Structures are given as C-alpha cells and as structure tokens.
C-alpha cells in the first residue's frame, strides 16, 4: 500500500464517509476500517482522497480475514467512480477509460448511494 499524503490523511480524519465501511449496507462487516487505494494511474496507486475507500477488514480480506474475506475490487471501483466528479475521472482517464468503466459498473450495480 502506498503511503497516504498529509492532505489525504486530513480528509480521512475529518470526512464522516471514512468512519465506516463503504460496503456496510451489504452486511457482514467485521474488523477494523482500512483504507484502500482503489485506482491505478501511471502504474501507481492514486493517492487523491476521492480514490480512497474505507473498507472493513472482512471486505478488504486483510488481518484475520486474509484469504477468506469478501474482497471485490470491481465493487470498490464502482463506489469510487460513482462518488467522483467527471473532472476527477477525466484527470486519470488515459490508459484506462474510467468514464466508460463507470458507465459499465452503473449498468451492472446501479448508482451507489452512501445512505443505502
């Protein structure tokens, strides 16, 4: 995992979104909240706060859930892309067309709603 920038740490500490698992509505959440770098740009994990996702240890398949959790990278991309603005997505849509990927994931999972 890439080290978090000071700016990203500040957002994580102050934004209520980062206080619970982004997949909590699915149930089965267990363990500590971890931060996942979801998107890759230029061969590196993107460290902008909008690309980070709070995921419990079970849904991140870490700690006691290593090799036995419910890690689903596609769902994590779906959540991050649904929360992102078009400008944010455009800024990293070079080798991977994340705008097209967002359309595909919305057709598959619907619109992500934090309050669902």
N, C-alpha and C positions, 0 to 999 in steps of 0.2 A: 504494500500500500504506500502510496506517495504521501509525504508529509503534508499536513494541512497548512495553508498560509495563515498568517495572522488575521487577515480580513475574513477568511472563511471561518476560522475559529470564532471570531466575534459574532458572525451571523448565526452559527450553530448555538452559541451561548444565549443569544437574545431572541431568536425566532421560535415561537411555540411549535411550529411544524416539526422541529428536530427533537422534541421531547418524548415522542412515542413512535413506534414502528409505523412506517408508511403503509404497511400491509395489515394493520391491526384489525381491519374490518373482515379479513379472511378468517380470523381466529388463529388459534394455536401459537400465539406469540409467547415466547419464553426467553429468558436470559437478558443480558444487558443490551442496551441500544448501541449499535455500531454505526459507523458512517462509511458508506460505500461510495467510491468513485465510480460512477456508472459509465460515463462516456470516455472514449479514446479519441484524441485528435493529434495528428502528427506523431503517432506511435507512443504517446504518453497519456496517462490519465489526466483528464481535465480537472483543475482544482477550483474552478469557479463555483461559488456556493449553489447556484441553480443546478449544477450537475451532481451534487452530493445528495445522498439519500439516507435517512435514518432507518435502519433495519435492525430488528431484534436478532439475537444470536441464532435462533431457530431458522428464521427466514434468510439469514446470511450464511448458514451452515458453518458456523465457527464455534470455538470453545467446545463445550460438551456435545454439540450437535455436528461436529466435523464429520463429514461423510454420511450424515444421517438427517440433516435438516431439510428445508424446503427452499433451496436457492433456485430462483427463477430469474435469470438475467434479463430475459425478454420483458417480463412484467416490470422489472426495475427500470429498464429503458422507457417503457410505456409511461410510467409515473413521472419520470424526469421530463420527458418530452411533452407530456400534457401540461405540466406546470410552467414550461418555458415559453417565452415570447418568440415570435417569428424572428426578430432581430437576433436574439440569443442563439437560436438554432442556425440561422444563416451564418453566424460568425464561425461556426465549426463544421459547416456542411461543405466539405471539399471532396475528400476521397470517398466519404460515406455521405449519401444524401439523407441526412436526418429528417428533413421535411417530408420526404417520401416515406421514410420509415415511420414517422409519426402518423401519417395518414393510414398506413397499413395496420399499425398497432391499435389505432382508434377503431378501425373497422373490425378488428378481432376482439378487443376488450371493451370498447365504448370509451366514453370520456371519463378520465379519472377525477374523482371528487373527494377531496380530503375529508369532508364531513359524512361521506357514505359509510 
